[in-house]
Amino acid sequence: MYTVSATTKYQPHPPQETVLYQVVRDNLDTFLAQTTAKGKCLPDFVIDEFEAFLDCKILDHGFVRLKCEDCGHEVLAAFSCKKRGFCPSCAGRRMAETEAHLIESVFPEAPVRQWVLTLPIAMRFWISRNRPLLNKAITIAVDCISSFIRKKAKQAGATRPQTGAVLFIQRAGSAINANPHLHILFLDGAYNIDADGNPNFVEIDPPTNDEIADVVQHIARRQIKLLRRAGFLQSNGDSENEPPLIGENEELSVHEECVGASIINRIALGPRAGLPVRTIRIGRGFGLADEKPEIVSPLCASVNGFSLHANVFVKGHQRWKLERLVRYVARPPLSLERMALTPAGEIKYELKTPWANNTTHVIFSPLELLEKLASIIPPPKGHLVRFFGVFGPNSKVRDLIVPKPKVDEQSPAGKDAIKRQRTLMAELLKRTFSIDLEECQICGGKMRRIAIVDNGIAARAILLALGIPLMPRSRPLPRPPPIMNKNELVYSYEPDS
């Protein structure tokens, strides 16, 4: 973002100075050529994600121009890419938007417990490329936990209990590896619906280690039955019938090879293909036998490669703690603060928590990092946040449970706020980055939008007229969109000389 004023200098917020941007910009063409050399190519949604990231927050591609009504101070706010993969800026904005929506419009003042389900390694690969299988696995997990909560609610006196949950699909692990797993925020209790249809919340007792073990075993049994019916596992459970290796006896696309290698922390492409990811230091998949669950830590049990953790709990009045929990489960897949370049030009990424073998960092070459980023990009048209039970869109009691908007419904502004489904960008910037676009940084006056420049040629011309330097490029500007009709004017872009 740039400020334009007679009394202040230009103050850029350059995303191109980050390690992530430089690596993608300087190595994307080489990475795409590397994948094409194998006679295959990446899916369009993966290539579009990388291309859009290079345009994110770059003034050359468009911006909103704001001007103070009192002192004339101007601000140029660049557009974001609005993608769902690895862009830290857009992921932070989406995290703030999700948190604002859930706290203000979804979660009532009731206790909430986080349930985290991790899956066996082979199953992670299968659900990453098979959306129907992922949807069925989610349904099984939610059904098993809901049944457990309803049973405890009946023991507490409820006669017609209904649960509520918000589920988040996280596709990345702490080492930027593909690791699809589920974070589910369940109400720690159930609403008892009386004869008149009115809901009354019934809080349940905290689960015990044995109860968590029973739930994860129930989930594992149903998931394994699902995999058998879908043809991923053998029908009998003898030890010699192990699940097939990832990609064994199967023709995979280059993107599926990247995902499969990332799941097992290996490299798929380049001179180190097939080798483990390098680490700095200070299992098996699931078996088919009916194993006994193991208590790993308080309220955390695992069996057959499935692990269920439910030790994070928020009381109903702790809204600040719930906000922090929602931000955690909706967090971006990587952190720029933990990423650094080594003297050899490689990328060193610090783990948030050291692994059990004392690994603190993972090291990638630039092309290996792009491979890992490609493996965690979610396919399009699939919801990453889902609502169940009383929070579902078709629930008859949802309107009686969720918080009401705190606005004046009689005023025109209040009516617009009720109708608006998405949080304004200015409010998200204020929540996420402490940037207030509606208030002048010089005099405190009101900022007014005077132009929206969404054409690259016009944006570059305005920047040159204002004396703002254009971004030097190692790659040409993207091609213009295709012609939609014969009367549409199509501009061509020229790379910097």
Secondary structure, DSSP 8 states (H G I E B T S, - for coil): -EEE-SSS------GGGSHHHHHHHHHHHHHHHHHHHTT----HHHHHHHHHHHHTT-GGG-EEEEEETTT--EEEEE-----SSS-HHHHHHHHHHHHHHHHHHT--SS-EEEEEEE--HHHHHHHHH-HHHHHHHHHHHHHHHHHHHHHHHHHTT-SSEE-EEEEEEEEE-TTS-EEEEEEEEEESEEEEE-TTS-EEEEE-----HHHHHHHHHHHHHHHHHHHHHTTSS-SS--TTS----TTTTS---HHHHHHHHHHTTB--SSTTTTSB-EEEE------SS----EEEETTEEEETTEEEEEEEEE-TT-HHHHHHHHHHHT--S--GGGEEE-TTS-EEEE-SS--TT-EEEEEE-HHHHHHHHHHT---TT--SEEEEETTSTT-TTHHHHS----S-TTSHHHHHHHH--S--HHHHHHHHH---TTB-TTT--BEEEEEEE--HHHHHHHHHHHT------SS---------STT----------
